């Protein structure tokens, strides 16, 4: 069967999502190689692997990417630029040496599309986070704005785009340099580097803002990672909250301490996952401030199913898992696309949004209010959860990707089935 390369930023949630897609493709007999260090790939599957001969330039750029200091507001453009530059420089020889037949590229890494076009390889774009596809009537997927369909909102969206594009110039220069070097049409933004064959994206129409200009070969597929279809009844003697700030922000002890205090004030039990970001003394501090259970990592889907609500950073995968389990969401975005995810939670009334600067007493009131609103929010969660399941998940994404990569022709909505 065929050999496909997977190009993805070295971020935990993106890699886990792509692994779920890879698992379904491997079940069809294909071999998948992640352009990443082997230790980042966790699937115990002989058809799925990291890249043992990863060039030093790519390994170094990925190592820097994983450093929280390199992902701060004023450094992220440079970090992205160095990662894209290393991939554009090394991938042509590497993909040729690996003898791949096609590429699956995360939307967040434009080198996947640029190098694939340069080598004449078919490629599929995958959105593990909010899609980067732009529309003039929508805010960018990193902006915190609510949706509105009026001239004032459109001016706000346009102005914020100009500011964002100015901040991302370091990355844009690398994209533009290699598009010209590879003899491709002039391009400089992420959305200029998407596949003309197929684009698969986590999420659903029921969770996004109203879209009017998505290409015919764009497909919402629900969630790459499987979602539970049977929801056990909750029998908690008092409400249980699952709290996490994800792998990118698990080191924010002061914020997690505020979450623990808030849950204590609200009279609820809280399970906190810090994703390896805290030391033993900080974990003890969370217990002293009211936490009932603190773990480095937990089986997140199972813990969500045992909880009455979720208190999180509006990380995309956590929010999708919460929606799938029909658990109300109290989101306090920290960075990246999280403010935009939080705006969609509020827009569809799937929970509440609160500032990460909120005090414990404010958070406690929000927790209590959201638990009291559970019935009204529950109706919206049920509809959004059903939409995720109906979208087909990783099985449908794999069918779309396989068809596009093997035929080299666009796969439009309604053409591919698992």
N, C-alpha and C positions, 0 to 999 in steps of 0.2 A: 504494500500500500504506500501511500504518500508520506513525505517527511515535511512537517511544517515547523517553522520557527515562530516563537512567541516573544514579542518585544514589549516590555512592560517596565514602568518605573520600579525601582527596588523598594516598594512600599508594601507592608504586610497585607493590607486589605486588597490592593490591586493584584498581588501575586495569588492570594487565596481565591479570588474571583476567577482569575484566568486558569488556575488549576482545575476548578470545577468544570470550566469549558473544555480544557484539555482532556479531562477524564472521559467525557462523552465522546470526544473525537478518537481517543485511544480505543474505546469500545467499538468503534467502527473499523479498527485495524490500522489506524494511522500512528505515526511516531511523532512526538512533540518534543522540541528542544527549546527550553527557556534560555534567552540570551542573558543569563544571570549566573552568579556563582552557585554551584550545586547545593551548598548548604541552605540556600534560600528556598529551595523547592522541597516540599515535604511529602508529596505523593509517593507512596511505596508501590510504584508501578513501573515495570521494565520499559514501557513505551513512553514514559514521561521523565525527563531529566533536565538538570541544569547543563551548563556548558563547561566541561572540564578544561577546555583550552581557551578560556576567556582571556582576551588580550588585556595586558596590564592597564592600558589607558581606560578601558571600559570598567574594569574592576575597581580602579581608583576613583573614577567618577561615581560609581554606585556606592562605594564606601562613604564618600563625602555626602552623597544624597541622604544617607541614613543618619547623618549627624544633625540633631535638632537645631544646632546653631546655624547650620547652612540653609535651613528652611524658614528663617525669620523673614519678616515682611520685606526688609531692604536687601536681603541676600538671595531670596528665592530665584529671582530672574537670572542671576549669575550662576547659581547651582544648576538650574535647568539648562542654561546655555552650555555649560561644560559637559553635562551628560549627553546632550544632543550632539555636540561637536565630537566627542569621543566615539559615539556610535556611528556618525556619518563618516568618520575617518576610517574606522576599523571594520564596519559591517560588510562592505562590498567583498573584501577578501574572505572574511569569516563565513558569510552565507554561501559563498562559492565553495569554500572548503568543506562545509557541512553538507553540501549538495541538497539544499532544501528545495521543495517544489512550490512553496508558497509561504506567506507570512500572515500572522495575526498580530496586529499592532494596537496597543493601547492608544486611545485618542490623545492622551496626555504626553505621548512621546512621538513627535513629528518625524524623527529619523526613520521610523518604521516605514512610513509611506514614501518618504523621499528616496531611500535606498532601494526599496522594492521597485519603484518606477524606474530608477536608474538601471537596475539589473533586468528589468522586464519580467519581474515576478508578480503573479497575482497576489493581492493582499486584501484583507478584511480589517476594518476598523472596529474596535470594541471600546465602548464607554463603560468603565467600571465606576466612574463618578458621574455627576450630572453631565449630559452631553455638551460638547463645546460648540455644536452647530449654532450659528448666530442667526437671529432674526431681528429686524429693526424695531419691532414692537415689544421686545422682551429684554429684560436686564441680562447682563452676562451671568454665567453660572457661578460666579464668585461674589456677586453683589447681594446685599441684604434686603433689597427693595421688595416691597409688596407689588403685586401685579395690579395694574390699572390700565384701562384702554382710553386714554385721553392725551391731549397734546402736552400737558405738563409732565405726565409720566414719560412720554416719548422723549421729551427734551432732557429729562433726568437720565434716562437710559443712555442716550447719545453722549451726553457730557461725561458720564462715568466711563463709557467705552474709551473716550479720548484719553482720559486720565490713566486708565489701566494700560492702554497700548503704549503710552509714554513710559510707564514704569517697566514694561516688559521689553524695552528696546534691546537689551543685551541678548535676550533669547531670540528675538526677531532677526537680529543681524546674522546670527548663526544659521537660522533657517533660510534666510535669503541668500547668504553666501553659498550654501551647498545646493540650493535649487538652481542657481546659475552655474555652479561648477559641474553639476550633473546634467546640464543642458535641458532643464525642465522649465516650464512656464514660471514666470516670476511669482514667488509666493513668500510670505513671511510670518503668517499666523498659524496657530494650530489647526483652525478650521479650513485652511488652505491645503492641508496635507491628508485629508480623509479619503477613504477608498471610494472609487467610482463603481465598485462591484457590489459591496454590501457593508452596511454599518449596523452593528448590533449593540444595543444599549440596555443597561439595567434600568428598571423603572417601568412606568406605564403612563398612558395618557391620563389616567385617573390620579396621578401624583404630580405631574408636571404642570406648569402654566400652560394656557392655551397656545398650541402650536399651529401655525398656518403655512409654513414654508419648508417642512422637512422633505428631503428627497424621497422618491418612490422606493429607493433601496435602503431606507432607514427602517429599522425594526426595533420596537420595544419588546423585550423578552421577559420582563418580570425581574427575577433575580438569578444570577449565575449559580449561587449556592442554593441547595434545595431548601424549600420551605415546608413546614409541617402543615398537613391538611386536616389533622384531627387535633382538636384543642381540648385537653382535659379540663374538667371543672376545677375551679380554685376553691380550696378549703382552708385558706389561711385564717387563723384566729384573729389576726389583725393585718391590715394591708402590708404587703411586701413590695419594696421598690428595688429594682436592679439599676445600679448606677455605674457608669463607665465614661471615661474620656478618651477611649480608644488607644491605639498603639502610638499615635503621634503626640498625645498630650498626657499620657499616664504619669509623667514625672511632675505634674503640677500639684504638689502636695497641698498647698494652701487652698486651692480650689476644691480638692477632694475633701479636705477638712470641713470646708463650708457645707458641702453636700451632706456629710455625716451629721453635722450639727442640725441642719435643716430637717433631716429625716427624724432626728430625735425630738425636735420641737413639734413636728407634725404628728408624733406618736405612731410612726410606722417603722417597720424593720427594713434594714437596707443591706443588700449585698453589693460590695464594691469590687470591681475588677480594675487593677491599676496597670495591667499588661507589662509587668516587669519594671515599671518606672520608679518604684519606691523601695527604700531600704527598710530593714527590720524596725528601726526606731520610728520611722514615719508610719509604718503599718500599726505599731502600738499606739501612736497618736490618733489614728483614725478610730481605733477601738475606744480610746478614752473619750472621744468626742461623739460617741453614740452609734458607731457602726456595729452591726451584728455579725457580719461575715466579710472578711477582706481576703481576696485571693489575687495572685499574680495573673493567672488566666483561668477562665471558667469555660465549660461547654455552653457557649452563649445562648444558643437556641433553646436548650433545655432550661437554663436559668430564666430566660425570658418567659417561657411557658409557665413557670412556677411563680411568676411575679404578677402583681396587680397593675404595675405601671413601670415605665422606663424613664430614667433621668440621665440624659446623655448630652454629648457635644454636637449632636446632629451629624455624626458620621453617616455616610450614605448607607453602608451595609447594615449598621446597627438600626437605622431608621427603617430600612426595608424589612429587616427581620421582625421589628416591632409591629409594623403594619401587617405582615403576614400572620403574626400571632394575635392580632387585634388588641394590642395593648396600648393604652393612651401614652402619649409621648410628651414629656416636659423637656424641651431642648434649649441648651444654652451654648450657642456656637462660639468657637474659639478662633478658627482661622480657615483659610483655603475656601472650599466650596460650602463649608458648613453654614454660613449665614444664608446662602441661597437655599440650601436644603431646609433650614428652619423656616424660611419664608414660605416654602411650599407646604410644610406641616401646618402653619397658621392659615394659609389660603384655603386648604381643604378641610380645616377644622378637625385635624387628627390629634390635637393636643394643644399645648401652649408653648409659647416662646418667651424666654426670659434672658436678660443680660447676664453674661458671665461675671459681671461685677456686682450682681445682686447679693445682698446680705443673707445670712441664714434665716432670719425672720421673714424676709420677703419670699425666699424660696419655700419656706414652710407653708406660707399662705397659698402659694401657687400649687404646691403638692395637694393640699387639702381641697382647694377649689377644683383641681382636675379630677380627683377621685370622686368628688360630688357630681361632676359633670359626666361621669362615665357612661350613662345611658345615651345621652345625645351624641357624644363623641363616638360611642360604640357603633352606632348606625353607619357613620362615615367610614370607620375603620373596617367594618364588614364589607362595604362596597369596594374599598381600596384593596383589601386583602384578596377578594375574589378576582379583581382585575389583575393582580400579580400572578395568581395561579393560572388564570386563563391565558396569560401571555406566553406560556410554554417553557420558560426557564432555560437552563443550559442545554437541554435536549434540543429545543427548537433553535437556539443559537448555533449549536454544532451542525444541525442540518443545513442552516443557511450558509454558514462558513464553508462547509464541505462542498456544497453545490457551487458557490462562487469560486472557490479555489481550484476545483477540478475542471470546471467548464470555462473559466475565464470570462464569464458573462454576468451582467448585473442580475441580482436576485431581488425582484420587487416584492412588495407586500402581497401575501397570499400565494406565492409561488412555491415556497419550501415548507415541508412538513417533517416533523421528527420521524 
